[in-house]
Amino acid sequence: MKLIYNVNDRPKFGQLIVFAIQQLLAIMAATLVVPVITGNGMQPAAALFGAGAGTLVYILFTKAKSPVFLGSSFAFLGSMAAAFAGGVSMQLGYLGLIIGAIFAGLVYVIIAAIVKVAGVNWINKLMPAVVIGPTVAIIGLSLAGNAIGDLTTGEVTTAVTNTTAQIVDGAAVLVENTSNVVVTSPYVALICGLVTLAVTMLCATFGKKMMRLIPFIMGILAGYAVGSIFTLIGNATGIDALKVINFGYITALVENGVTFGTFFTIPEFTFLTALGGFGELNSAYIASIAVAYTPVAFVVFAEHIADHKNISSIIEKDLLEEPGLSRTLLGDGVGSMVGAIFGGCPNTTYGESVGCVAITGNASVVTIIAAAVGAILISFITPFVAFVDSIPPCVMGGVCMALYGFIAVSGLKMIQKVDLEKNRNLFVVSVILIAGIGGLSLTFGKVTITSIACALILGILTNVMLSKADAE
C-alpha cells in the first residue's frame, strides 16, 4: 500500500498525539498482560514504562530509521517464572528478572557483533522470501486463536464456589473451590467485537483524512460505547449476561475519596525491589537464570528477523541493510535490558505495531517516538491505565482480527513473486505453514522453542536440503 506518512515524515502536533495514542492502544493490551500472567506483584504500569524506555533506546540505536515499537515479550514467560521458582524471595526474583534480561540482551549484542563483521548476506541466503514470507504469515495466524477467543469474552466476572468431595486421611471431606467466571453472554460480546471490527474497517477503507489514519481508535471507542450501553442496561435490569465492561477499574479510583493518587501514581519499578536481593544472590541462582533466558534469546532472534523483514516490505526499504541488522539487534537487545530494569519484562519488536503501520500507512518514526514517550507518561496517569484495563477482551479481539490478519497478509505478499510451481518452493512454504498453524513447539526443561521458531527452523532446513534443485 502507499504510505501516507513515510519514515522521516513529521505529522502535525495534534495529529501526532492521536497517532501515538493509537500505537499505544495497539500494543498496550499485550504489554500489560505479561506482568499480570507472571504475577509476584509485578506491575503493568511499570512494564508500560519499560516498554516506552526500551523503544526510545531502540530508536536511538537504529538512528530513527525503523518504525517499530518494543513491548513485553511473551517468549520469556517461562524464563520469568523460573526467576521466582524454588521459593526464592520476591527481592531475589526481581533481581533475577534483570539479570536474565541482561543475559538475553548480551546474546543480541554478540550476534550484532558477528553481523557487523560478516554482513547480512548470509542471513538473506539462509532466509530468503520463500522462508521469511510464510514465517511472517505464521506470526499473524498463530495469534488468530487469541483474537477469536477474545471476540466472545467480556470483562465482567463473578465468583462461583463449587463444592467437591475429596478423600483426606481415609475420610470424605467437602472442599470448596472458588473461581471467577465471566458472566457476559458470548453473543453480546460478539456484537461488541464485530462493531469494533466493522468501524475499524470502514474508517480504514472509506475514512477521510484523519479518520482514515486512526481506525483503531475509532473502532475501540465504538465497541466500548456499545459495550457500555449493554452494561448499563444489564446493571439496570439485573441481567448479568448483558454486562460487558467492568467499570470497577474506574470507580476504584474514587472509592476512598479523590486524592493525588486518583490521578497520578509512581509505578513500582523492578530495580527498586531488586536492590534488596543482592544479599541473597549466589552463583547457582545466576547459572539457573542464564540457562532459563539465554536459549530463548536465540528463539526471539528469529522473530526479530521476521518482524524486520516484514516492516521492510511495508516501507520498501531493507532495514537489515540500513540502518543495518547489527543496529536493530543492538537496539532490541539493549532496549530489552532497559525495559526489564524498569518493568521486569524483556522487550521484543511487536507485530501489532507493524500491523498498525501497515493498515494506517503511517510509518513515521516520530509517531513511534511520541508513542514511547506517551507510554512513559501514561504509566504515571492512573485514570488512563484504569480505562485501558476496563476495555473488554471482545473489543480488543475485534481490533486484533484486523491487526493479526494484516500481519499474515504481509507475509503472504512477500511470496507473491516466488515461483510456487517449483516443488522446492512449494515444500518450503508448506512445511512452514503446517508446522506453524499446527502449533509445533518443543520444550527442553525450562526452555520452549515456539511454534514460530520451529516453523522457521524447519523451513530453513527444507530450503537448504532442496537447494540443489536450482542447479538441476
MARBA-707519 format. One record per residue (C-alpha): x, y, z. Coordinates in steps of 0.2 Angstrom, whole numbers, plus 2048, in hexadecimal, padded with zeros to 3 digits. Example, Ala and Ser with C-alpha at 12.3 -4.5 7.8 and 13.67 -1.06 7.14 Angstrom:
MARBA-707519
83E7EA827;8447FB824;
//
This chain:
MARBA-707519
800800800;8058127FE;80C81A80E;80382A813;81182E81F;82382781B;830823827;838835828;82783E827;821849836;80E84A838;80785A840;80785A853;7F5857855;7F5849849;804842851;7FD840862;7EE83785B;7F982B851;804828860;7F482386A;7EF81785D;80080F85D;7FF80D86F;7ED80586F;7F47F9862;8027F386D;7FC7F687E;7F17E7881;7FF7DB87E;80C7E5887;8017E6897;7FC7D4897;80E7CD899;8117D38AA;7FF7CE8AF;8027BC8AA;8137BC8B2;80C7C28C3;8177C48D2;8117D68D4;8187DC8C3;80F7EC8BE;8087EF8AC;80B8018AE;81E7FE8B1;81E7F28A1;816800897;82480C89D;8317FF898;82A7FD887;82A810884;83C81188A;842802880;83A808870;843819872;85480F874;84F805864;84B81585A;85C81C860;86680D85A;85D80C84A;86081F846;84D822846;84B818836;84180983B;82E80C840;82C7FE84D;8267FE85F;82D7F386C;8227EA879;8227DD886;8277CC87E;81C7BD881;82B7B187C;8337B488D;8247B0897;82C79F89C;83C7A789F;8347B58AB;82B7A78B4;83C79E8B7;8437AE8BF;8367AB8CD;8377988CE;83E78F8DD;83679A8EA;8427A88E7;83D7B98EF;8347C68E5;8447D18E6;84F7C48DF;8427BF8D2;8417D18CC;8547D28CB;8547C28C1;8487CA8B4;8557D88B1;8647CC8B1;85A7C18A5;8567CF899;8697D4899;86D7C2894;8607C3886;8667D4881;8787CE880;8737C1874;86D7CE868;87D7D886B;8887CA866;87D7C6857;87E7D8852;8917D8853;8927C8848;8867D183B;8907E083B;89F7D6836;8977C982A;8897D4823;8777CF820;8797C680F;87A7B5818;8697B9821;8617BE810;8677AD809;8627A3818;8517AC819;84B7B1808;8397B7804;8337A5802;8387A2814;8357B381C;8247B6814;81B7A781A;8237AA82B;81D7BB82D;80C7B5828;80D7A8836;8107B6842;7FF7BD83E;7F67AC83C;7FD7A584C;7F47B4855;7E37B084D;7DD7A585B;7E17B3868;7D77C085E;7C87B485B;7C87AF86D;7C87C1873;7BA7C5866;7AD7BC871;7B37C0882;7AE7CF88D;7B67D789C;7A97D48AA;7AC7C58B5;7A47BE8C4;7AA7B28D2;7A37A18D1;7A67948DF;7A57818DB;7A57748E8;7AE7648E5;7B17548EF;7C374F8F2;7CB7418FC;7D674790A;7DE73B916;7D172E911;7C2739914;7B7742908;7B975590A;7AF763901;7BB7708F9;7B57808F2;7BE7878E3;7BA7998DE;7BE7A08CC;7BA7AF8C2;7AE7AB8B3;7AA7B88A5;7977BC8A5;7967C5895;78C7BC887;7987B7879;78B7BD86D;78B7CE875;79E7CF875;79E7CA863;7937D885E;79F7E4867;7AE7DC85F;7A77DC84D;7A17EF84F;7B37F2854;7BA7E9844;7AD7F1839;7B080383E;7C37FF83D;7C17F982B;7B5806825;7C181482C;7D080C824;7C880A813;7BC818811;7C282581E;7C7836819;7D883E81E;7DA83C831;7CC82F833;7D5823827;7E5824832;7DD820842;7D281183F;7D780884F;7D281685A;7C2818851;7BE805852;7C3804864;7B8813869;7A980C85F;7AB7FB867;7AD802878;79E80D876;7937FE871;79A7F487F;79680288B;784803885;7827F0888;78A7F1899;77F80089F;76F7F6899;7767E78A2;7797F08B2;7687F88B1;75F7E88AE;76A7DC8B8;76E7D28A9;7807CC8AB;7817C6899;7807D8892;78F7DE89D;79E7E0892;7A97ED89A;7B07ED8AB;7AE7FF8B1;7B67FA8C1;7C77FE8BB;7C18108B9;7B68128C9;7C480A8D3;7CE81B8D0;7C18248DB;7BC8178E8;7C681F8F6;7C38318F0;7CC83B8E3;7DF83D8E7;7EF8408DE;7F082D8DB;7DF82E8D2;7E88378C3;7FA8338C5;8058258CC;8178208CB;81980E8C4;8228018CF;8327FF8C4;83A7EE8C4;84C7F58C9;8457FC8D9;83F7EC8DF;84E7E38D8;85A7ED8E3;8557E28F1;85A7D28E9;86D7D58E7;8707CD8F9;8687BD8F3;8707BC8E2;87B7AC8DF;8847A48D0;8787968CF;8697A28CD;8727AC8C0;87679C8B6;8637968B7;85E7A78B0;86B7A68A2;86479589D;85279C89E;8557AC893;8637A9887;85C79C87C;84C7A587A;8557B4874;85A7AA865;8487A6862;8437B8863;8517BC857;8487B3849;8387BD84C;8437CD84C;8487C983A;8367C5835;82F7D583C;83D7DF834;83B7D7823;8287DA825;8297ED829;8377EE81B;82A7E880E;81D7F4814;829804814;8327FD804;8437FF80C;84E7F1812;8517F4825;85E7E6826;8697F181A;865802821;86680682F;86C7F482F;8687E4839;8767E7845;86E7F784A;85C7F084B;8637E1856;86C7ED861;85D7F8863;8527E9867;85F7E1873;8637F187D;8517F787C;84C7E6884;8587E8892;8527FA896;8407F4895;8437E68A2;84C7F28AD;83D7FC8AF;82F7F08AC;8367DF8AE;8317D989C;83E7D788E;8377E087F;8367DA86D;8307E285C;81D7E285B;8137DB84D;8047E5852;80F7F584F;8147EF83E;8017EB83A;7FC7FC840;809804834;8037F9826;7F07FD828;7F280F82B;80081381F;80981D82C;81B81882D;821828836;82E824843;82983484B;81982B84F;82281D857;82C829861;81D832867;81582186B;82481C876;82482D87F;81182B881;81381A889;81F821895;81482F89A;80482589A;80C8188A6;80A8268B3;7F882B8AE;7ED8208B8;7DC8248AF;7E381F89E;7EA80F8A4;7D980B8AD;7D080F89C;7DB803892;7D97F589F;7C67F789E;7C67F588B;7BE7E3889;7C77D5880;7B97D5872;7BD7E786D;7D07E386C;7CC7D3863;7C37DD855;7D27E8853;7DE7D9854;7D47D0846;7DA7DE83A;7EB7E0842;7F07CE842;7E87CB830;7F37D9829;8027D1830;7FE7C1828;7FA7C9817;80A7D3818;8137C2819;8097BB80A;80D7CB800;8207C7802;81E7B67F8;8147BE7EA;8237BE7DE;8287AC7E4;82679F7D7;81B7927E0;81A7877D1;82B7817D7;82A7737E3;83977A7ED;82F78A7F1;81F7817F3;826775800;82F78480A;81F78E80B;81477E80F;82077981D;82078A825;80D78C824;80877B82B;81577B839;81078D83E;7FD78B83D;7FE77A844;807781854;817777853;82177C862;82F77386C;83377487F;844770886;843773899;83F78589C;84278A88A;83478A87D;83778B86A;827794864;81D78E855;82379D84B;83579984F;83378684B;82A78B83A;838796835;84678983A;83D77C830;83B788821;84D78C821;85277A822;846775814;84C784809;85E77F80C;85B76C809;8527707F8;85E77E7F3;8667737E6;8567737DC;85B7847D5;86A77D7CD;86176F7C4;
//
